[in-house]
Amino acid sequence: MPPQTNSANTDGNKIPKYVQPGGKVSQRKTISKEDNWARLMTLAQAGDETAYGKLLREISAYVKAIVRKKLDDPARADDVTQDILLAIHKARHTYDSSRPFVPWLHAILRFRLTDQLRKIYAGRKFEDLDLNSTYGETFSDVQTNEEIDGALIHALDSLPEKQRMVVKMLKLDGLSVKEAAQATGMTESALKVNAHRAYKAMRGFLTSRGGNDA
Amino acid sequence: MRDEDFILSLTKDLEAKDPLVSSQKALLLWMLVTFAVLVSGLLMVKIRPDVNQMLETLSFNFELFSALSVGILAAGTALHLRIPGAKAPQKVLGFAVSIWMASLLFHSYSMHVTEPFSLKLALHCMASIVGLSALPGLVLYLLIRRGATTEPKQTLAIVGVAMTAAAAAFLPLSCGNDTALHLVIGHGGPAFIFGGLFWFIGPSLLRW
């Protein structure tokens, strides 16, 4: 059931009727999971980090349960779940608190899941290829710290310029997301998206090298 | 990255986001821009000499009204589709396009046109529609880009229909050719061409 939205917080954002400006629940003693998610998303739209974290944790478990029904590989299911959470993060401004939350969530979930499944099934065509012939050096050969560093540098070098810069700033230079966003001129969301894609690409790079051992 | 780390990276330094402008407000803005562009465009080209007489005929008004309805309905549908999970009246839009095509034929037959079909004139009208609809199309695309459509192919195809149908609603005030084939190909054709073309490029232009 959609939450009722005939009140507004100090920022003018519509919030469910049973949510007080301070975040306290009133008028109803119990609220359903969907109402709670709608309330948390409304607070997240207003910039409440705690509410957003709580919402993402709850959604994460829900999304993961659905994704795992479609994918056998738990690691891949985790990747897809994170991709869906990222899509929810990017589309959070499109949620209208006067509408039910779950259809909005499911539309994004279905869209990203279909997209990811399409990529996975397209990638399976190449799984039978012998990649050992492509790389002379295999990941199992890398044992010393220097060699691990070398592998990471290779992975970092394989990234596009923008993603490499973001990873260096966040992980090597120790900048915060806000500082890195200011330094690069990107928005914080764009920076997070670039970082996520970079980590994924690096993981893929290192896994493919590790997979050559088999 | 573990889920918890990932969630922390998303929640860290979270900024308040302005909710998306409602579809109704966005549609109103688009209609104002489109009207201004099309009227200006029309003033730059010559108006057909018998326009006053034509505006008194039922079939001509029906043609204009149907094209305009398709344009507005398509723009509204596309704007609605930028919200994930929102239901959009695609079936109604399909019905409206059928009515529009029927109105073109109805107008042509009620005028008892005898002049032959000219492909050159039809192509000229198509080019005019493309020129007139470019800016309204761009504005609509930018409004949709602010959302997060989960149906990129369908949404952009509908943008193609909206922009060309709106231009096609104004074009009969300038074009004096009422041949059935001319109206269907030259005035209605761009909606199908752009709808089809935009269907294919939708996923790359509306990626988010």
Interface residues (C-beta under 8 A of the other chain):
Chain A: D11 N13 K14 A44 Q45 A46 G47 D48 E49 Y52 G53 L56 R57 S60 D78 T81 Q82 L85 L86 A87 H89 K90 A91 R92 H93 T94 Y95 D96 S97 R99 P103 W104 L105 H106 A107 I108 R110 F111 S176 V177 K178 E188 K192 A195 H196 Y199
Chain B: M1 D3 F6 I7 L8 S9 L10 T11 K12 D13 L14 E15 A16 K17 D18 P19 L20 R82 I83 P84 G85 A86 G147 A148 T150 W208
